[in-house]
Every structure is written in C-alpha cells, then in structure tokens.
C-alpha cells in the first residue's frame, strides 16, 4: 500500500483526506488546506471533488484490505456437497432435544464443520450418511437423551479446547463393520 502511495507521490495524510472525502467523514489532525492543494496538484481532486484517478487509487488500496470470502473447495467436500449437507441435516429429527437445543443445524454452521471434517478425515459421504443414520437411530431408542445436535455431531470443541468428532467415531465403526447395538454376551438363567 505504501509503495503504491509512494509511486503516486501521495503522503499518508493526503490519502487519509482523500478517503475521508470519499466516505464523507470529517478528517482530524491534519492541515486540510495544505493537503487539498497537494491532492489537486496531483490531480486526485478537482475543486473539492474526487477525480476518477483518485477513486481508482482508493479502490486499489481498499482491495488490499478486503476480507476474502472463504470459498469451499468442492474438491474437499465433493461436487454435490450442498445436497449431501441437506440430506445429512434431514436425518436429524425436527425437534428440540432434551438439552433444549434444536437437533438440526443451519446450513452455514454445517458447511463450516463439514469443511473441517473432510480436511481432517478421509470418509465418503456414503459412510457419513450411514454413520449419521446409525447415530440418530441409537439415540431415538434413548428418547434423544444426551444426543448431540447435527453441528456438534460433526465437530465439537470441548472445555479443554480439544476438538472431538462423534461423526468420525461412527464412520470408523461403520467402516469396520461394527454396530451401535450392544451384543448380549452372557445370558442369565433363573431356575
């Protein structure tokens, strides 16, 4: 930014005044008349109006500070990730859990958590869906007690700042051929 201003023979105070004029903000702490003369001399303003050259400079400097939107890479989530996130969310019941939280999550929260999940775990959407069905079916039998919300099922930061993923655990179980229903190993016969 400073290299650009130096190339344009513009001081930080002059840029500040130019920006204030564009945004209709009162500039403070500078000699406005002196800086205006310099801006007009370098053709950034013309009779107290910003010229196209001045607007172009402001836009270029602003581009350095714009927050770049995070683009979810479909290479990470797969090409049909939007519909898969919706499918995942719809597996969860449309209710408030006993914890008083909604079981389903907002799309953006789920998108953020799935971006983390697929960067850190190597499971397919098919496995994710099967694992989610197993999880929801298990907790339905328990009347939803202690069930995590859709968002926290994917990723949850614990009190000690560690991050856990019940989804990853359930995916591992699905891939290993496990089941969520406990097998009865011993039977008691009462005589």
Biotite code that builds the C-alpha atoms (Angstrom):
import biotite.structure as struc

atoms = struc.array([
    struc.Atom([0.000, 0.000, 0.000], chain_id="A", res_id=1, res_name="UNK", atom_name="CA", element="C"),
    struc.Atom([2.778, 2.432, 0.944], chain_id="A", res_id=2, res_name="UNK", atom_name="CA", element="C"),
    struc.Atom([4.714, 1.561, -2.209], chain_id="A", res_id=3, res_name="UNK", atom_name="CA", element="C"),
    struc.Atom([1.640, 2.406, -4.267], chain_id="A", res_id=4, res_name="UNK", atom_name="CA", element="C"),
    struc.Atom([1.182, 5.729, -2.470], chain_id="A", res_id=5, res_name="UNK", atom_name="CA", element="C"),
    struc.Atom([4.883, 6.479, -2.941], chain_id="A", res_id=6, res_name="UNK", atom_name="CA", element="C"),
    struc.Atom([4.609, 5.768, -6.687], chain_id="A", res_id=7, res_name="UNK", atom_name="CA", element="C"),
    struc.Atom([1.654, 8.142, -6.880], chain_id="A", res_id=8, res_name="UNK", atom_name="CA", element="C"),
    struc.Atom([3.577, 10.817, -4.877], chain_id="A", res_id=9, res_name="UNK", atom_name="CA", element="C"),
    struc.Atom([0.920, 10.736, -2.195], chain_id="A", res_id=10, res_name="UNK", atom_name="CA", element="C"),
    struc.Atom([1.522, 11.068, 1.550], chain_id="A", res_id=11, res_name="UNK", atom_name="CA", element="C"),
    struc.Atom([-0.469, 9.046, 4.121], chain_id="A", res_id=12, res_name="UNK", atom_name="CA", element="C"),
    struc.Atom([-2.154, 12.281, 5.240], chain_id="A", res_id=13, res_name="UNK", atom_name="CA", element="C"),
    struc.Atom([-3.210, 13.053, 1.665], chain_id="A", res_id=14, res_name="UNK", atom_name="CA", element="C"),
    struc.Atom([-4.620, 9.549, 1.234], chain_id="A", res_id=15, res_name="UNK", atom_name="CA", element="C"),
    struc.Atom([-6.405, 9.883, 4.570], chain_id="A", res_id=16, res_name="UNK", atom_name="CA", element="C"),
    struc.Atom([-8.015, 13.149, 3.420], chain_id="A", res_id=17, res_name="UNK", atom_name="CA", element="C"),
    struc.Atom([-8.930, 11.623, 0.053], chain_id="A", res_id=18, res_name="UNK", atom_name="CA", element="C"),
    struc.Atom([-10.545, 8.646, 1.767], chain_id="A", res_id=19, res_name="UNK", atom_name="CA", element="C"),
    struc.Atom([-12.396, 10.909, 4.216], chain_id="A", res_id=20, res_name="UNK", atom_name="CA", element="C"),
    struc.Atom([-13.794, 12.911, 1.298], chain_id="A", res_id=21, res_name="UNK", atom_name="CA", element="C"),
    struc.Atom([-14.992, 9.743, -0.423], chain_id="A", res_id=22, res_name="UNK", atom_name="CA", element="C"),
    struc.Atom([-16.673, 8.423, 2.723], chain_id="A", res_id=23, res_name="UNK", atom_name="CA", element="C"),
    struc.Atom([-17.999, 11.844, 3.779], chain_id="A", res_id=24, res_name="UNK", atom_name="CA", element="C"),
    struc.Atom([-16.079, 11.688, 7.055], chain_id="A", res_id=25, res_name="UNK", atom_name="CA", element="C"),
    struc.Atom([-14.594, 14.702, 8.837], chain_id="A", res_id=26, res_name="UNK", atom_name="CA", element="C"),
    struc.Atom([-10.797, 14.443, 8.815], chain_id="A", res_id=27, res_name="UNK", atom_name="CA", element="C"),
    struc.Atom([-8.993, 15.361, 12.020], chain_id="A", res_id=28, res_name="UNK", atom_name="CA", element="C"),
    struc.Atom([-5.389, 16.032, 12.986], chain_id="A", res_id=29, res_name="UNK", atom_name="CA", element="C"),
    struc.Atom([-4.114, 17.238, 9.601], chain_id="A", res_id=30, res_name="UNK", atom_name="CA", element="C"),
    struc.Atom([-3.737, 20.542, 7.786], chain_id="A", res_id=31, res_name="UNK", atom_name="CA", element="C"),
    struc.Atom([-6.650, 20.106, 5.388], chain_id="A", res_id=32, res_name="UNK", atom_name="CA", element="C"),
    struc.Atom([-5.876, 23.120, 3.179], chain_id="A", res_id=33, res_name="UNK", atom_name="CA", element="C"),
    struc.Atom([-2.252, 22.127, 2.607], chain_id="A", res_id=34, res_name="UNK", atom_name="CA", element="C"),
    struc.Atom([-3.193, 18.510, 1.799], chain_id="A", res_id=35, res_name="UNK", atom_name="CA", element="C"),
    struc.Atom([-6.040, 19.605, -0.516], chain_id="A", res_id=36, res_name="UNK", atom_name="CA", element="C"),
    struc.Atom([-3.618, 21.741, -2.534], chain_id="A", res_id=37, res_name="UNK", atom_name="CA", element="C"),
    struc.Atom([-1.299, 18.749, -2.969], chain_id="A", res_id=38, res_name="UNK", atom_name="CA", element="C"),
    struc.Atom([-4.221, 16.485, -3.959], chain_id="A", res_id=39, res_name="UNK", atom_name="CA", element="C"),
    struc.Atom([-5.386, 18.987, -6.551], chain_id="A", res_id=40, res_name="UNK", atom_name="CA", element="C"),
    struc.Atom([-1.834, 19.470, -7.872], chain_id="A", res_id=41, res_name="UNK", atom_name="CA", element="C"),
    struc.Atom([-1.501, 15.679, -8.391], chain_id="A", res_id=42, res_name="UNK", atom_name="CA", element="C"),
    struc.Atom([-4.995, 15.537, -9.966], chain_id="A", res_id=43, res_name="UNK", atom_name="CA", element="C"),
    struc.Atom([-6.599, 13.362, -7.276], chain_id="A", res_id=44, res_name="UNK", atom_name="CA", element="C"),
    struc.Atom([-9.199, 16.073, -6.674], chain_id="A", res_id=45, res_name="UNK", atom_name="CA", element="C"),
    struc.Atom([-10.590, 18.896, -8.754], chain_id="A", res_id=46, res_name="UNK", atom_name="CA", element="C"),
    struc.Atom([-12.240, 21.797, -6.920], chain_id="A", res_id=47, res_name="UNK", atom_name="CA", element="C"),
    struc.Atom([-13.035, 19.697, -3.843], chain_id="A", res_id=48, res_name="UNK", atom_name="CA", element="C"),
    struc.Atom([-14.351, 16.707, -5.881], chain_id="A", res_id=49, res_name="UNK", atom_name="CA", element="C"),
    struc.Atom([-12.520, 13.401, -6.209], chain_id="A", res_id=50, res_name="UNK", atom_name="CA", element="C"),
    struc.Atom([-11.357, 12.680, -9.756], chain_id="A", res_id=51, res_name="UNK", atom_name="CA", element="C"),
    struc.Atom([-11.537, 9.226, -11.395], chain_id="A", res_id=52, res_name="UNK", atom_name="CA", element="C"),
    struc.Atom([-7.795, 8.939, -10.734], chain_id="A", res_id=53, res_name="UNK", atom_name="CA", element="C"),
    struc.Atom([-8.434, 9.486, -7.014], chain_id="A", res_id=54, res_name="UNK", atom_name="CA", element="C"),
    struc.Atom([-11.326, 6.987, -6.929], chain_id="A", res_id=55, res_name="UNK", atom_name="CA", element="C"),
    struc.Atom([-9.210, 4.397, -8.722], chain_id="A", res_id=56, res_name="UNK", atom_name="CA", element="C"),
    struc.Atom([-6.426, 4.788, -6.157], chain_id="A", res_id=57, res_name="UNK", atom_name="CA", element="C"),
    struc.Atom([-8.850, 4.404, -3.259], chain_id="A", res_id=58, res_name="UNK", atom_name="CA", element="C"),
    struc.Atom([-10.336, 1.250, -4.800], chain_id="A", res_id=59, res_name="UNK", atom_name="CA", element="C"),
    struc.Atom([-6.893, -0.235, -5.305], chain_id="A", res_id=60, res_name="UNK", atom_name="CA", element="C"),
    struc.Atom([-5.851, 0.457, -1.709], chain_id="A", res_id=61, res_name="UNK", atom_name="CA", element="C"),
    struc.Atom([-9.180, -0.884, -0.383], chain_id="A", res_id=62, res_name="UNK", atom_name="CA", element="C"),
    struc.Atom([-8.648, -4.112, -2.320], chain_id="A", res_id=63, res_name="UNK", atom_name="CA", element="C"),
    struc.Atom([-5.621, -4.823, -0.119], chain_id="A", res_id=64, res_name="UNK", atom_name="CA", element="C"),
    struc.Atom([-7.834, -4.870, 2.954], chain_id="A", res_id=65, res_name="UNK", atom_name="CA", element="C"),
    struc.Atom([-10.974, -6.604, 1.742], chain_id="A", res_id=66, res_name="UNK", atom_name="CA", element="C"),
    struc.Atom([-11.678, -9.803, 3.587], chain_id="A", res_id=67, res_name="UNK", atom_name="CA", element="C"),
    struc.Atom([-11.580, -12.567, 1.057], chain_id="A", res_id=68, res_name="UNK", atom_name="CA", element="C"),
    struc.Atom([-14.610, -14.824, 1.207], chain_id="A", res_id=69, res_name="UNK", atom_name="CA", element="C"),
    struc.Atom([-13.743, -18.380, 2.018], chain_id="A", res_id=70, res_name="UNK", atom_name="CA", element="C"),
    struc.Atom([-14.549, -20.494, -0.974], chain_id="A", res_id=71, res_name="UNK", atom_name="CA", element="C"),
    struc.Atom([-15.467, -24.031, -0.080], chain_id="A", res_id=72, res_name="UNK", atom_name="CA", element="C"),
    struc.Atom([-13.465, -26.204, -2.371], chain_id="A", res_id=73, res_name="UNK", atom_name="CA", element="C"),
    struc.Atom([-15.695, -28.807, -3.938], chain_id="A", res_id=74, res_name="UNK", atom_name="CA", element="C"),
    struc.Atom([-12.560, -30.931, -4.261], chain_id="A", res_id=75, res_name="UNK", atom_name="CA", element="C"),
    struc.Atom([-12.652, -31.304, -0.458], chain_id="A", res_id=76, res_name="UNK", atom_name="CA", element="C"),
    struc.Atom([-16.401, -31.776, 0.014], chain_id="A", res_id=77, res_name="UNK", atom_name="CA", element="C"),
    struc.Atom([-17.283, -33.331, -3.328], chain_id="A", res_id=78, res_name="UNK", atom_name="CA", element="C"),
    struc.Atom([-19.174, -31.853, -6.227], chain_id="A", res_id=79, res_name="UNK", atom_name="CA", element="C"),
    struc.Atom([-22.658, -32.437, -4.766], chain_id="A", res_id=80, res_name="UNK", atom_name="CA", element="C"),
    struc.Atom([-21.899, -31.282, -1.225], chain_id="A", res_id=81, res_name="UNK", atom_name="CA", element="C"),
    struc.Atom([-24.896, -28.916, -0.910], chain_id="A", res_id=82, res_name="UNK", atom_name="CA", element="C"),
    struc.Atom([-27.444, -31.689, -1.336], chain_id="A", res_id=83, res_name="UNK", atom_name="CA", element="C"),
    struc.Atom([-25.406, -34.036, 0.872], chain_id="A", res_id=84, res_name="UNK", atom_name="CA", element="C"),
    struc.Atom([-25.377, -31.482, 3.703], chain_id="A", res_id=85, res_name="UNK", atom_name="CA", element="C"),
    struc.Atom([-29.161, -31.147, 3.363], chain_id="A", res_id=86, res_name="UNK", atom_name="CA", element="C"),
    struc.Atom([-29.548, -34.934, 3.335], chain_id="A", res_id=87, res_name="UNK", atom_name="CA", element="C"),
    struc.Atom([-27.373, -35.185, 6.471], chain_id="A", res_id=88, res_name="UNK", atom_name="CA", element="C"),
    struc.Atom([-29.370, -32.475, 8.245], chain_id="A", res_id=89, res_name="UNK", atom_name="CA", element="C"),
    struc.Atom([-32.703, -34.089, 7.376], chain_id="A", res_id=90, res_name="UNK", atom_name="CA", element="C"),
    struc.Atom([-31.671, -37.326, 9.097], chain_id="A", res_id=91, res_name="UNK", atom_name="CA", element="C"),
    struc.Atom([-31.853, -35.470, 12.410], chain_id="A", res_id=92, res_name="UNK", atom_name="CA", element="C"),
    struc.Atom([-35.358, -35.056, 13.846], chain_id="A", res_id=93, res_name="UNK", atom_name="CA", element="C"),
    struc.Atom([-37.169, -31.736, 13.571], chain_id="A", res_id=94, res_name="UNK", atom_name="CA", element="C"),
    struc.Atom([-37.340, -31.304, 17.335], chain_id="A", res_id=95, res_name="UNK", atom_name="CA", element="C"),
    struc.Atom([-35.740, -29.665, 20.314], chain_id="A", res_id=96, res_name="UNK", atom_name="CA", element="C"),
    struc.Atom([-33.584, -32.147, 22.154], chain_id="A", res_id=97, res_name="UNK", atom_name="CA", element="C"),
    struc.Atom([-33.838, -32.583, 25.946], chain_id="A", res_id=98, res_name="UNK", atom_name="CA", element="C"),
    struc.Atom([-30.831, -30.232, 26.137], chain_id="A", res_id=99, res_name="UNK", atom_name="CA", element="C"),
    struc.Atom([-33.216, -27.558, 24.765], chain_id="A", res_id=100, res_name="UNK", atom_name="CA", element="C"),
    struc.Atom([-31.206, -27.223, 21.540], chain_id="A", res_id=101, res_name="UNK", atom_name="CA", element="C"),
    struc.Atom([-32.544, -27.851, 18.045], chain_id="A", res_id=102, res_name="UNK", atom_name="CA", element="C"),
    struc.Atom([-31.414, -31.210, 16.671], chain_id="A", res_id=103, res_name="UNK", atom_name="CA", element="C"),
    struc.Atom([-30.902, -29.859, 13.152], chain_id="A", res_id=104, res_name="UNK", atom_name="CA", element="C"),
    struc.Atom([-28.353, -27.194, 12.308], chain_id="A", res_id=105, res_name="UNK", atom_name="CA", element="C"),
    struc.Atom([-28.200, -24.212, 9.989], chain_id="A", res_id=106, res_name="UNK", atom_name="CA", element="C"),
    struc.Atom([-26.642, -24.821, 6.596], chain_id="A", res_id=107, res_name="UNK", atom_name="CA", element="C"),
    struc.Atom([-23.718, -22.421, 7.167], chain_id="A", res_id=108, res_name="UNK", atom_name="CA", element="C"),
    struc.Atom([-22.791, -23.964, 10.522], chain_id="A", res_id=109, res_name="UNK", atom_name="CA", element="C"),
    struc.Atom([-22.880, -27.428, 8.997], chain_id="A", res_id=110, res_name="UNK", atom_name="CA", element="C"),
    struc.Atom([-20.858, -26.265, 5.993], chain_id="A", res_id=111, res_name="UNK", atom_name="CA", element="C"),
    struc.Atom([-18.139, -24.872, 8.264], chain_id="A", res_id=112, res_name="UNK", atom_name="CA", element="C"),
    struc.Atom([-17.987, -28.058, 10.312], chain_id="A", res_id=113, res_name="UNK", atom_name="CA", element="C"),
    struc.Atom([-18.025, -30.334, 7.266], chain_id="A", res_id=114, res_name="UNK", atom_name="CA", element="C"),
    struc.Atom([-15.159, -28.334, 5.730], chain_id="A", res_id=115, res_name="UNK", atom_name="CA", element="C"),
    struc.Atom([-13.149, -29.067, 8.867], chain_id="A", res_id=116, res_name="UNK", atom_name="CA", element="C"),
    struc.Atom([-14.313, -32.711, 8.920], chain_id="A", res_id=117, res_name="UNK", atom_name="CA", element="C"),
    struc.Atom([-13.312, -33.539, 5.350], chain_id="A", res_id=118, res_name="UNK", atom_name="CA", element="C"),
    struc.Atom([-9.956, -31.772, 5.728], chain_id="A", res_id=119, res_name="UNK", atom_name="CA", element="C"),
    struc.Atom([-9.181, -33.928, 8.767], chain_id="A", res_id=120, res_name="UNK", atom_name="CA", element="C"),
    struc.Atom([-10.907, -37.242, 7.991], chain_id="A", res_id=121, res_name="UNK", atom_name="CA", element="C"),
    struc.Atom([-10.975, -39.402, 4.899], chain_id="A", res_id=122, res_name="UNK", atom_name="CA", element="C"),
    struc.Atom([-14.536, -40.736, 4.742], chain_id="A", res_id=123, res_name="UNK", atom_name="CA", element="C"),
    struc.Atom([-17.031, -40.733, 1.889], chain_id="A", res_id=124, res_name="UNK", atom_name="CA", element="C"),
    struc.Atom([-20.428, -39.070, 2.006], chain_id="A", res_id=125, res_name="UNK", atom_name="CA", element="C"),
    struc.Atom([-21.961, -42.555, 1.840], chain_id="A", res_id=126, res_name="UNK", atom_name="CA", element="C"),
    struc.Atom([-20.182, -43.528, 5.062], chain_id="A", res_id=127, res_name="UNK", atom_name="CA", element="C"),
    struc.Atom([-21.128, -40.210, 6.675], chain_id="A", res_id=128, res_name="UNK", atom_name="CA", element="C"),
    struc.Atom([-24.816, -40.774, 5.890], chain_id="A", res_id=129, res_name="UNK", atom_name="CA", element="C"),
    struc.Atom([-24.749, -44.383, 7.175], chain_id="A", res_id=130, res_name="UNK", atom_name="CA", element="C"),
    struc.Atom([-22.955, -43.285, 10.355], chain_id="A", res_id=131, res_name="UNK", atom_name="CA", element="C"),
    struc.Atom([-25.466, -40.490, 10.915], chain_id="A", res_id=132, res_name="UNK", atom_name="CA", element="C"),
    struc.Atom([-28.422, -42.840, 10.472], chain_id="A", res_id=133, res_name="UNK", atom_name="CA", element="C"),
    struc.Atom([-26.859, -45.249, 12.990], chain_id="A", res_id=134, res_name="UNK", atom_name="CA", element="C"),
    struc.Atom([-26.295, -42.392, 15.467], chain_id="A", res_id=135, res_name="UNK", atom_name="CA", element="C"),
    struc.Atom([-29.803, -40.976, 15.190], chain_id="A", res_id=136, res_name="UNK", atom_name="CA", element="C"),
    struc.Atom([-31.416, -44.437, 15.410], chain_id="A", res_id=137, res_name="UNK", atom_name="CA", element="C"),
    struc.Atom([-29.403, -45.205, 18.544], chain_id="A", res_id=138, res_name="UNK", atom_name="CA", element="C"),
    struc.Atom([-30.467, -42.011, 20.296], chain_id="A", res_id=139, res_name="UNK", atom_name="CA", element="C"),
    struc.Atom([-34.077, -42.320, 19.194], chain_id="A", res_id=140, res_name="UNK", atom_name="CA", element="C"),
    struc.Atom([-34.237, -45.513, 21.286], chain_id="A", res_id=141, res_name="UNK", atom_name="CA", element="C"),
    struc.Atom([-32.931, -43.466, 24.235], chain_id="A", res_id=142, res_name="UNK", atom_name="CA", element="C"),
    struc.Atom([-35.597, -40.744, 23.774], chain_id="A", res_id=143, res_name="UNK", atom_name="CA", element="C"),
    struc.Atom([-32.898, -38.363, 22.458], chain_id="A", res_id=144, res_name="UNK", atom_name="CA", element="C"),
    struc.Atom([-31.199, -38.142, 25.877], chain_id="A", res_id=145, res_name="UNK", atom_name="CA", element="C"),
    struc.Atom([-27.633, -36.752, 25.621], chain_id="A", res_id=146, res_name="UNK", atom_name="CA", element="C"),
    struc.Atom([-27.799, -36.657, 21.819], chain_id="A", res_id=147, res_name="UNK", atom_name="CA", element="C"),
    struc.Atom([-25.615, -34.040, 20.154], chain_id="A", res_id=148, res_name="UNK", atom_name="CA", element="C"),
    struc.Atom([-27.003, -31.566, 17.676], chain_id="A", res_id=149, res_name="UNK", atom_name="CA", element="C"),
    struc.Atom([-26.164, -32.060, 13.990], chain_id="A", res_id=150, res_name="UNK", atom_name="CA", element="C"),
    struc.Atom([-23.451, -29.418, 14.196], chain_id="A", res_id=151, res_name="UNK", atom_name="CA", element="C"),
    struc.Atom([-21.792, -30.837, 17.308], chain_id="A", res_id=152, res_name="UNK", atom_name="CA", element="C"),
    struc.Atom([-22.069, -34.384, 15.998], chain_id="A", res_id=153, res_name="UNK", atom_name="CA", element="C"),
    struc.Atom([-19.651, -33.361, 13.224], chain_id="A", res_id=154, res_name="UNK", atom_name="CA", element="C"),
    struc.Atom([-17.262, -31.295, 15.348], chain_id="A", res_id=155, res_name="UNK", atom_name="CA", element="C"),
    struc.Atom([-17.285, -30.085, 18.940], chain_id="A", res_id=156, res_name="UNK", atom_name="CA", element="C"),
    struc.Atom([-14.693, -28.085, 20.833], chain_id="A", res_id=157, res_name="UNK", atom_name="CA", element="C"),
    struc.Atom([-14.561, -29.361, 24.394], chain_id="A", res_id=158, res_name="UNK", atom_name="CA", element="C"),
    struc.Atom([-13.878, -27.282, 27.528], chain_id="A", res_id=159, res_name="UNK", atom_name="CA", element="C"),
    struc.Atom([-10.188, -28.192, 27.390], chain_id="A", res_id=160, res_name="UNK", atom_name="CA", element="C"),
    struc.Atom([-10.067, -26.768, 23.813], chain_id="A", res_id=161, res_name="UNK", atom_name="CA", element="C"),
    struc.Atom([-9.654, -30.233, 22.260], chain_id="A", res_id=162, res_name="UNK", atom_name="CA", element="C"),
    struc.Atom([-11.820, -30.984, 19.246], chain_id="A", res_id=163, res_name="UNK", atom_name="CA", element="C"),
    struc.Atom([-13.852, -34.178, 19.066], chain_id="A", res_id=164, res_name="UNK", atom_name="CA", element="C"),
    struc.Atom([-15.929, -35.678, 16.301], chain_id="A", res_id=165, res_name="UNK", atom_name="CA", element="C"),
    struc.Atom([-18.571, -38.256, 17.117], chain_id="A", res_id=166, res_name="UNK", atom_name="CA", element="C"),
    struc.Atom([-19.182, -38.476, 13.377], chain_id="A", res_id=167, res_name="UNK", atom_name="CA", element="C"),
    struc.Atom([-15.598, -39.650, 12.816], chain_id="A", res_id=168, res_name="UNK", atom_name="CA", element="C"),
    struc.Atom([-16.041, -42.303, 15.519], chain_id="A", res_id=169, res_name="UNK", atom_name="CA", element="C"),
    struc.Atom([-19.287, -43.537, 13.978], chain_id="A", res_id=170, res_name="UNK", atom_name="CA", element="C"),
    struc.Atom([-17.738, -43.532, 10.480], chain_id="A", res_id=171, res_name="UNK", atom_name="CA", element="C"),
    struc.Atom([-14.869, -45.668, 11.780], chain_id="A", res_id=172, res_name="UNK", atom_name="CA", element="C"),
    struc.Atom([-17.403, -48.029, 13.329], chain_id="A", res_id=173, res_name="UNK", atom_name="CA", element="C"),
    struc.Atom([-19.367, -48.278, 10.046], chain_id="A", res_id=174, res_name="UNK", atom_name="CA", element="C"),
    struc.Atom([-16.216, -48.965, 8.024], chain_id="A", res_id=175, res_name="UNK", atom_name="CA", element="C"),
    struc.Atom([-15.076, -51.663, 10.451], chain_id="A", res_id=176, res_name="UNK", atom_name="CA", element="C"),
    struc.Atom([-18.445, -53.403, 10.180], chain_id="A", res_id=177, res_name="UNK", atom_name="CA", element="C"),
    struc.Atom([-19.481, -52.558, 13.725], chain_id="A", res_id=178, res_name="UNK", atom_name="CA", element="C"),
    struc.Atom([-22.939, -51.864, 15.026], chain_id="A", res_id=179, res_name="UNK", atom_name="CA", element="C"),
    struc.Atom([-24.343, -49.473, 17.593], chain_id="A", res_id=180, res_name="UNK", atom_name="CA", element="C"),
    struc.Atom([-26.488, -52.161, 19.191], chain_id="A", res_id=181, res_name="UNK", atom_name="CA", element="C"),
    struc.Atom([-24.626, -53.861, 22.013], chain_id="A", res_id=182, res_name="UNK", atom_name="CA", element="C"),
    struc.Atom([-24.432, -57.608, 21.595], chain_id="A", res_id=183, res_name="UNK", atom_name="CA", element="C"),
    struc.Atom([-25.551, -59.717, 24.541], chain_id="A", res_id=184, res_name="UNK", atom_name="CA", element="C"),
    struc.Atom([-22.605, -61.879, 25.581], chain_id="A", res_id=185, res_name="UNK", atom_name="CA", element="C"),
    struc.Atom([-23.963, -63.531, 28.695], chain_id="A", res_id=186, res_name="UNK", atom_name="CA", element="C"),
    struc.Atom([-27.420, -64.752, 29.487], chain_id="A", res_id=187, res_name="UNK", atom_name="CA", element="C"),
    struc.Atom([-28.672, -65.413, 32.960], chain_id="A", res_id=188, res_name="UNK", atom_name="CA", element="C"),
    struc.Atom([-30.986, -68.298, 33.516], chain_id="A", res_id=189, res_name="UNK", atom_name="CA", element="C"),
    struc.Atom([-33.121, -68.159, 36.600], chain_id="A", res_id=190, res_name="UNK", atom_name="CA", element="C"),
    struc.Atom([-34.249, -71.528, 37.875], chain_id="A", res_id=191, res_name="UNK", atom_name="CA", element="C"),
])
